[in-house]
Amino acid sequence: MKQGLFVMVVLIIALVVSVAIWQFVFGAPSNFKDGTARRDPTNMMGRVYTGGPLVPLLLTLSILVITFIIERLLSLNKAKGTGPLIAFLRKVHEQLNEGKVADALATCDKQRGSAANIIRAGLDRYQKVNTGGVSPEKVMSETQRAIEEATMLEVPLLEQNLVALSTIASIATMVGLLGTVIGMIRAFQALAHAGAPDAIQLSIGISEALINTAGGLFAAIAGIVAYNYFVTRVDDFTYTIDEAAYSIMQTLTSKYEK
């Protein structure tokens, strides 16, 4: 629910900002020779304005991509915790080898992040069920189950907005193509006039086609690259967590075998 609300708020803000930029920045009379007529641009901002009403939509998609990239970078850095992940895992492993479960829990509390939360859940369950009347098999089973439950809660948080990035990449390509087609229609309409073609309308039509193509490609490329990058990071992160959980289970199991 919170995630859906976040996406909706970002979408509305991005759309409002995009329309304002297109209308008042790119469409400023100073960017055109004919002022408020806005038919003959003098610079790149004016040419972007002539891309038509699909430009704000492409700007919205671009802002969404940038927003989700920043949000994912912050979230994944937060998921690693306050310190280096490898050093944290090594320290916890050493403390468990020495039988210091309480110290390992304290280390997890200090580290925080998704990896620490998962390991802490397992160690906390281990400490609670590890009493004289519980069999070693039951202790290990409960510990493993706690780790799996915590992993199921944490991993979806790491994958948030990845589907949105891939969706935006697909939509941006289609929107850019639509703008290209509309621009080419306008250009051919200018050529269809009797006598000399309307040079300004022809130029605006071609500009609209190319600007929308460029805008769609930018959002699509950024979305695809970001999606693949974050999927790889999430996969590496979950693999590291799985390896750490397996190592911890092996260490705890060996305590019963000694």
One Martini backbone bead per residue (centre of mass of N, CA, C, O) as a GRO file, in nm:
protein
  258
    1MET     BB    1   0.060   0.061  -0.023
    2LYS     BB    2   0.299   0.254   0.014
    3GLN     BB    3   0.424   0.202  -0.264
    4GLY     BB    4   0.182   0.298  -0.434
    5LEU     BB    5   0.179   0.585  -0.317
    6PHE     BB    6   0.462   0.667  -0.404
    7VAL     BB    7   0.422   0.635  -0.709
    8MET     BB    8   0.183   0.832  -0.735
    9VAL     BB    9   0.323   1.085  -0.630
   10VAL     BB   10   0.558   1.087  -0.831
   11LEU     BB   11   0.382   1.101  -1.085
   12ILE     BB   12   0.238   1.370  -1.029
   13ILE     BB   13   0.487   1.547  -0.991
   14ALA     BB   14   0.621   1.484  -1.264
   15LEU     BB   15   0.389   1.591  -1.440
   16VAL     BB   16   0.379   1.882  -1.338
   17VAL     BB   17   0.676   1.952  -1.394
   18SER     BB   18   0.675   1.887  -1.698
   19VAL     BB   19   0.460   2.088  -1.788
   20ALA     BB   20   0.607   2.339  -1.680
   21ILE     BB   21   0.864   2.310  -1.847
   22TRP     BB   22   0.732   2.305  -2.128
   23GLN     BB   23   0.569   2.579  -2.105
   24PHE     BB   24   0.789   2.788  -1.941
   25VAL     BB   25   1.071   2.701  -2.064
   26PHE     BB   26   1.052   2.591  -2.358
   27GLY     BB   27   0.791   2.806  -2.413
   28ALA     BB   28   0.937   3.057  -2.417
   29PRO     BB   29   0.936   3.339  -2.610
   30SER     BB   30   1.259   3.366  -2.620
   31ASN     BB   31   1.274   3.084  -2.806
   32PHE     BB   32   1.136   3.279  -3.025
   33LYS     BB   33   1.087   3.485  -3.294
   34ASP     BB   34   0.747   3.492  -3.255
   35GLY     BB   35   0.705   3.424  -2.966
   36THR     BB   36   0.384   3.331  -2.879
   37ALA     BB   37   0.356   3.149  -3.136
   38ARG     BB   38   0.567   2.914  -3.147
   39ARG     BB   39   0.720   2.841  -3.457
   40ASP     BB   40   1.030   2.979  -3.430
   41PRO     BB   41   1.302   2.858  -3.323
   42THR     BB   42   1.636   2.950  -3.165
   43ASN     BB   43   1.661   2.688  -2.984
   44MET     BB   44   1.653   2.395  -2.814
   45MET     BB   45   1.409   2.454  -2.631
   46GLY     BB   46   1.220   2.526  -2.865
   47ARG     BB   47   1.242   2.252  -3.011
   48VAL     BB   48   1.128   2.082  -2.781
   49TYR     BB   49   0.849   2.216  -2.778
   50THR     BB   50   0.781   2.118  -3.080
   51GLY     BB   51   0.725   1.811  -2.993
   52GLY     BB   52   0.483   1.841  -2.814
   53PRO     BB   53   0.258   1.679  -2.586
   54LEU     BB   54   0.467   1.431  -2.541
   55VAL     BB   55   0.700   1.561  -2.383
   56PRO     BB   56   0.588   1.555  -2.089
   57LEU     BB   57   0.573   1.244  -2.081
   58LEU     BB   58   0.877   1.195  -2.124
   59LEU     BB   59   0.964   1.359  -1.881
   60THR     BB   60   0.818   1.187  -1.674
   61LEU     BB   61   0.969   0.922  -1.732
   62SER     BB   62   1.251   1.035  -1.671
   63ILE     BB   63   1.196   1.117  -1.377
   64LEU     BB   64   1.120   0.835  -1.280
   65VAL     BB   65   1.384   0.698  -1.339
   66ILE     BB   66   1.562   0.879  -1.161
   67THR     BB   67   1.409   0.831  -0.897
   68PHE     BB   68   1.441   0.515  -0.887
   69ILE     BB   69   1.746   0.513  -0.888
   70ILE     BB   70   1.790   0.667  -0.626
   71GLU     BB   71   1.614   0.484  -0.445
   72ARG     BB   72   1.778   0.219  -0.496
   73LEU     BB   73   2.053   0.313  -0.401
   74LEU     BB   74   1.966   0.379  -0.111
   75SER     BB   75   1.841   0.102  -0.037
   76LEU     BB   76   2.091  -0.082  -0.093
   77ASN     BB   77   2.281   0.065   0.100
   78LYS     BB   78   2.100   0.016   0.350
   79ALA     BB   79   2.097  -0.302   0.333
   80LYS     BB   80   2.404  -0.338   0.415
   81GLY     BB   81   2.451  -0.110   0.619
   82THR     BB   82   2.691   0.060   0.820
   83GLY     BB   83   2.886  -0.155   0.703
   84PRO     BB   84   3.070  -0.382   0.583
   85LEU     BB   85   2.952  -0.685   0.493
   86ILE     BB   86   3.194  -0.880   0.511
   87ALA     BB   87   3.290  -0.792   0.792
   88PHE     BB   88   3.032  -0.867   0.939
   89LEU     BB   89   3.021  -1.170   0.868
   90ARG     BB   90   3.296  -1.240   0.991
   91LYS     BB   91   3.233  -1.155   1.282
   92VAL     BB   92   2.993  -1.342   1.332
   93HIS     BB   93   3.144  -1.605   1.278
   94GLU     BB   94   3.351  -1.574   1.505
   95GLN     BB   95   3.148  -1.555   1.742
   96LEU     BB   96   3.019  -1.837   1.691
   97ASN     BB   97   3.278  -2.005   1.723
   98GLU     BB   98   3.289  -1.890   2.036
   99GLY     BB   99   2.975  -1.883   2.144
  100LYS     BB  100   2.871  -1.566   2.086
  101VAL     BB  101   2.553  -1.488   2.044
  102ALA     BB  102   2.509  -1.214   2.183
  103ASP     BB  103   2.730  -1.066   2.019
  104ALA     BB  104   2.603  -1.119   1.740
  105LEU     BB  105   2.343  -0.964   1.798
  106ALA     BB  106   2.484  -0.691   1.851
  107THR     BB  107   2.609  -0.671   1.568
  108CYS     BB  108   2.339  -0.662   1.417
  109ASP     BB  109   2.229  -0.405   1.556
  110LYS     BB  110   2.464  -0.227   1.449
  111GLN     BB  111   2.441  -0.279   1.139
  112ARG     BB  112   2.200  -0.351   0.999
  113GLY     BB  113   1.987  -0.433   0.769
  114SER     BB  114   1.905  -0.707   0.588
  115ALA     BB  115   2.126  -0.907   0.672
  116ALA     BB  116   2.102  -0.857   0.978
  117ASN     BB  117   1.802  -0.930   1.005
  118ILE     BB  118   1.824  -1.225   0.917
  119ILE     BB  119   2.038  -1.322   1.119
  120ARG     BB  120   1.893  -1.230   1.374
  121ALA     BB  121   1.644  -1.408   1.349
  122GLY     BB  122   1.799  -1.676   1.378
  123LEU     BB  123   1.948  -1.620   1.649
  124ASP     BB  124   1.698  -1.560   1.818
  125ARG     BB  125   1.565  -1.837   1.781
  126TYR     BB  126   1.801  -2.005   1.887
  127GLN     BB  127   1.804  -1.882   2.175
  128LYS     BB  128   1.505  -1.960   2.253
  129VAL     BB  129   1.520  -2.288   2.178
  130ASN     BB  130   1.795  -2.332   2.341
  131THR     BB  131   1.717  -2.587   2.534
  132GLY     BB  132   1.724  -2.873   2.720
  133GLY     BB  133   1.426  -2.984   2.594
  134VAL     BB  134   1.558  -2.952   2.303
  135SER     BB  135   1.634  -3.061   2.014
  136PRO     BB  136   1.865  -3.011   1.773
  137GLU     BB  137   1.673  -3.036   1.530
  138LYS     BB  138   1.469  -2.825   1.629
  139VAL     BB  139   1.661  -2.586   1.646
  140MET     BB  140   1.752  -2.585   1.346
  141SER     BB  141   1.471  -2.567   1.221
  142GLU     BB  142   1.389  -2.294   1.350
  143THR     BB  143   1.627  -2.130   1.245
  144GLN     BB  144   1.576  -2.176   0.942
  145ARG     BB  145   1.288  -2.062   0.939
  146ALA     BB  146   1.360  -1.773   1.030
  147ILE     BB  147   1.543  -1.707   0.790
  148GLU     BB  148   1.333  -1.753   0.564
  149GLU     BB  149   1.125  -1.545   0.662
  150ALA     BB  150   1.314  -1.299   0.652
  151THR     BB  151   1.382  -1.323   0.351
  152MET     BB  152   1.085  -1.290   0.246
  153LEU     BB  153   1.075  -0.989   0.358
  154GLU     BB  154   1.342  -0.853   0.230
  155VAL     BB  155   1.360  -0.904  -0.080
  156PRO     BB  156   1.116  -0.731  -0.183
  157LEU     BB  157   1.256  -0.462  -0.098
  158LEU     BB  158   1.489  -0.492  -0.316
  159GLU     BB  159   1.261  -0.508  -0.572
  160GLN     BB  160   1.162  -0.240  -0.579
  161ASN     BB  161   1.079  -0.078  -0.890
  162LEU     BB  162   1.178  -0.273  -1.118
  163VAL     BB  163   0.919  -0.300  -1.281
  164ALA     BB  164   0.892   0.002  -1.338
  165LEU     BB  165   1.147   0.029  -1.508
  166SER     BB  166   1.069  -0.173  -1.733
  167THR     BB  167   0.803  -0.034  -1.809
  168ILE     BB  168   0.915   0.243  -1.890
  169ALA     BB  169   1.097   0.143  -2.117
  170SER     BB  170   0.860   0.045  -2.294
  171ILE     BB  171   0.684   0.302  -2.304
  172ALA     BB  172   0.891   0.506  -2.415
  173THR     BB  173   0.919   0.378  -2.693
  174MET     BB  174   0.620   0.414  -2.777
  175VAL     BB  175   0.597   0.719  -2.737
  176GLY     BB  176   0.824   0.798  -2.931
  177LEU     BB  177   0.692   0.666  -3.179
  178LEU     BB  178   0.434   0.832  -3.176
  179GLY     BB  179   0.577   1.106  -3.212
  180THR     BB  180   0.703   1.037  -3.483
  181VAL     BB  181   0.444   0.993  -3.642
  182ILE     BB  182   0.316   1.269  -3.592
  183GLY     BB  183   0.547   1.436  -3.715
  184MET     BB  184   0.530   1.310  -4.002
  185ILE     BB  185   0.243   1.396  -4.060
  186ARG     BB  186   0.299   1.699  -4.043
  187ALA     BB  187   0.513   1.708  -4.267
  188PHE     BB  188   0.327   1.600  -4.498
  189GLN     BB  189   0.118   1.823  -4.478
  190ALA     BB  190   0.314   2.049  -4.563
  191LEU     BB  191   0.374   1.914  -4.850
  192ALA     BB  192   0.056   1.916  -4.949
  193HIS     BB  193   0.061   2.191  -5.031
  194ALA     BB  194  -0.003   2.421  -5.238
  195GLY     BB  195   0.275   2.470  -5.376
  196ALA     BB  196   0.454   2.580  -5.141
  197PRO     BB  197   0.581   2.471  -4.871
  198ASP     BB  198   0.563   2.469  -4.525
  199ALA     BB  199   0.849   2.522  -4.366
  200ILE     BB  200   0.772   2.541  -4.068
  201GLN     BB  201   0.591   2.285  -4.050
  202LEU     BB  202   0.806   2.094  -4.149
  203SER     BB  203   1.010   2.149  -3.921
  204ILE     BB  204   0.822   2.077  -3.686
  205GLY     BB  205   0.767   1.784  -3.769
  206ILE     BB  206   1.060   1.685  -3.762
  207SER     BB  207   1.121   1.770  -3.471
  208GLU     BB  208   0.904   1.601  -3.336
  209ALA     BB  209   1.011   1.328  -3.426
  210LEU     BB  210   1.305   1.349  -3.309
  211ILE     BB  211   1.246   1.430  -3.014
  212ASN     BB  212   1.073   1.182  -2.940
  213THR     BB  213   1.285   0.975  -3.004
  214ALA     BB  214   1.500   1.075  -2.804
  215GLY     BB  215   1.325   1.064  -2.545
  216GLY     BB  216   1.254   0.762  -2.560
  217LEU     BB  217   1.546   0.652  -2.563
  218PHE     BB  218   1.644   0.766  -2.299
  219ALA     BB  219   1.439   0.629  -2.107
  220ALA     BB  220   1.490   0.338  -2.204
  221ILE     BB  221   1.793   0.311  -2.153
  222ALA     BB  222   1.790   0.389  -1.855
  223GLY     BB  223   1.592   0.166  -1.762
  224ILE     BB  224   1.748  -0.086  -1.859
  225VAL     BB  225   2.017  -0.038  -1.718
  226ALA     BB  226   1.902  -0.014  -1.431
  227TYR     BB  227   1.762  -0.286  -1.414
  228ASN     BB  228   2.010  -0.469  -1.462
  229TYR     BB  229   2.181  -0.358  -1.231
  230PHE     BB  230   1.980  -0.420  -0.991
  231VAL     BB  231   1.944  -0.720  -1.039
  232THR     BB  232   2.239  -0.790  -0.993
  233ARG     BB  233   2.262  -0.678  -0.704
  234VAL     BB  234   2.040  -0.852  -0.578
  235ASP     BB  235   2.159  -1.126  -0.647
  236ASP     BB  236   2.426  -1.086  -0.496
  237PHE     BB  237   2.300  -1.030  -0.219
  238THR     BB  238   2.136  -1.295  -0.186
  239TYR     BB  239   2.379  -1.480  -0.214
  240THR     BB  240   2.530  -1.377   0.033
  241ILE     BB  241   2.308  -1.446   0.236
  242ASP     BB  242   2.293  -1.750   0.180
  243GLU     BB  243   2.587  -1.808   0.254
  244ALA     BB  244   2.572  -1.700   0.543
  245ALA     BB  245   2.343  -1.882   0.645
  246TYR     BB  246   2.485  -2.150   0.591
  247SER     BB  247   2.734  -2.096   0.769
  248ILE     BB  248   2.577  -2.057   1.034
  249MET     BB  249   2.442  -2.335   1.041
  250GLN     BB  250   2.706  -2.493   1.049
  251THR     BB  251   2.814  -2.371   1.311
  252LEU     BB  252   2.576  -2.447   1.498
  253THR     BB  253   2.584  -2.752   1.443
  254SER     BB  254   2.880  -2.803   1.545
  255LYS     BB  255   2.813  -2.757   1.852
  256TYR     BB  256   2.666  -3.039   1.882
  257GLU     BB  257   2.909  -3.228   1.779
  258LYS     BB  258   3.121  -3.161   2.023
   0.00000   0.00000   0.00000
